[in-house]
Amino acid sequence: MELTAPIREIKGVGEKTEGLLQKMGVYTVGDILLHFPRDYVKYPRASEIDELRDGENAAVIVRIEKPAVLRRTRAMAITVLKSGHNGRELEALWFRLPYIINGLKKGKTVILYGRVTDKRGLFHMEQPALFTPEDYASVEETMQPVYALTRGVTNRFLTKTARHALDVCDSFFEYLPTDVRAKYELAEYNYAVANIHFPDSMEALIQARKRLVFDEFFLFLMTMQLERKGEEKQKNPHHFQDGKELDTYMKKLPYELTGAQRRTLGEIVSDMKGEVLMQRLIQGDVGSGKTIVAFLAMLLASDSGYQSAIMAPTEVLAKQHEQSFLELCALFGIEKTIVLLTGSMTAKQKREKRALIETHPDALIVGTHALIQEAVSYGDLALVITDEQHRFGVRQRETFAKKGQTPHILVMSATPIPRTLAIILYGDMDISVMDEVPAKRLPIKNCVVGENYRKKANAFLEREVAAGHQAYIICPLVEASENFDANNVTDYAERLAASLSPQVRIACLHGKMKAAEKNRIMEDFKDHKTDVLVSTTVVEVGVNVPNATVMMIENADRFGLAQLHQLRGRVGRGEAQSYCIMMNASDSERARDRLDILNKSNDGFFIASEDLKLRGPGDFFGIRQSGDMSFLLADIYTDARVLQNAADEVKRILTEDPALAQEKHENLRIKMQEIFAAGEVSLSL
């Protein structure tokens, strides 16, 4: 079967499941093989109930003497199974899975897999995976994939579909020659795809992942270089004022800019007045004050008669920029045209905003992806700023830049990337590092605690809310998942509501919601219409809520340190003392050591550097860590050595084949295969 064959041709995929898979981006047989697992489960030997231990992930043999019971509450259906003997009992609970009761009939023997908690002598399992003894025997002591799912698709179905696709489909072509693979110790591509889904061993999984990560980095970096190659530094056609007005503005601020802010602003002004167009990356730690620097640069453009535009990753953040800019203009005593353009506006509103952009040559323009739509026509756009760089693709930024004739480019990122990696990823850009936090901000107080701290944590949360403050709670998952033991937003919010006083207003937020709903929930939280926001990491790049003083992160051991630091940066933005509570569900000493780095430091660049030292091949278990650059598997911290190898290979190929730089090939893998097959690049080791 060809890789391009519709997914419907796989045995077991019907019309309904085909539609669900398409929601996940799976349209062809090849797509399902590139839908990589997010985690793995190594199923242990099945044990008896009296062998269970608190806190362990276990497989338990259950002989059903009493049928399971289905309880219905106003919020959900709960399936309950009780079993046990010799004074030890197990209670298993399934939320929102009423159909599971069909497999829990009296007289049957089943095996449950999940996390065990001991509650006053009664063992509990929530949302355990259910197996027949025969099915469990086939996976016992093996590593099995856990996939990202959508509602209506089970992990068992995806596993079966991926296995069948591997059995019947054609091979992927291998574009890397043997000696290149040998040079970097890379597995053959088809071996890698098979073992990323169903690894023969831990070593096979590590090798498979390494090869696929190399491909992601190599093709990403090659694409970046081909986009940039041949584009020499362009002459600066703009004539800016000397920047003295900026000194006047800064004197009116109610705070002193940090040394890092002043240094970065000076570099930007120098670039904008220089002979060539600016391409600069600002790496600013969370809370370092990048926005005011960007706004001052936009004022320099406006005062010089030019337009500037800043593109934010979310509508909430774009609106926040607009409000902040309006307040700063009032503070400085100046009148400027500030135009906000977002995708959710009505057609009439968009026409009005586009008209303002066309008729105000010195406007400060704020928006989301709507800024790069074809209908938007700018005047003399001299400065383009993208906020949170890793949320935008290279071509999106390029499209934005082309909206002006020849604008200066400024990219802002709060991701603390060690300089060695930043140079690889942003090789064509000058880099400014803002590594200071404004003096008035109180350092966030951190603590890493276990499950036994739960009651105290909730009581502390309630006290902060009673004092008029707000809190974030971060969970790894949107909803309960088969075979994946971690807190999820949906169930957590309901449990929290039951444990806190009714006066505490709780809201949920996750990436599966529609954009309008997410915006509404974030706006409500910003306006203090809710007290506690239970969310996935979607708030990592979110609204600024100075009133939020608590960040509680569940299953903190499952996140990378850089991402945890980003999440922590959502609090500590006001004058009140803020706190970060990291709930560690792991007994691993390594996990404790990693989280201790965050516990002792609020310096994002130090944390990123230490994260780079500590993380190893085993860290790809669990949720992928950093979330940067939209890679499927690759992580710039864990895979720093592979990133360097891929960068070296890209550099070598472009040096030995300069003609390649003139091409822009849609399928780079095919182009690379053609180059290597034709011997156009020397392959000597």
ABEGO torsion letter per residue (X at the ends): XBAABBAAABBGBBAAAAAAAAAAGBABAAAAAABBBABBBBBBBBBBAAABBBGBBBBBBBBBABBBBBBBBAABBBBBBBBEBGGBBBBBBBBGBAAAAAAABBGBBBBBBEBBBBBGGBBBBBGBBBBBAAAAAAABGBBBBBBBBBBGBBAAAAAAAAAAAAAABBBBBBABBAAAAAAAGBBBAAAAAAAAABBABAAAAAAAAAAAAAAAAAAAAAAAAAAABGBBBBBBABBBBAGAAAAAAAAABABBBBAAAAAAAAAAAAAAABABBBBBBBBBBBGAGAAAAAAAAAAAAAAAGBBBBBBBABAAAAAAAAAAAAAAAAAAGBBBBBBBBBAABBAAAAAAAAAAAAABAABBBBBBAAAABAABBBBBBABBBBBGAAABBAAAAAAAAAABABBBBBBBBABBBBAAAAAAAAAABBBBBBABBBAABBBBBBBBBBAAAAAAAAAAAAAAAAAGBBBBBBBABABBBBGBBBBBAAAAAAAAAAABBAABBBBBBBAABBAAAAAAAAAAAAAGABABBBBBAAAABBBBBAABABBBBBGAAABBAAAAAAAAAABGABABBBBBBBBBABABAAAAAAAAAAAABABAAAAAAAAAAABBAAAABEBBAAGBGGBAABBAAAAAAAAAAAAAAAAAAAAABAAAAABBBABAAAAAAAAAAAGABBABX
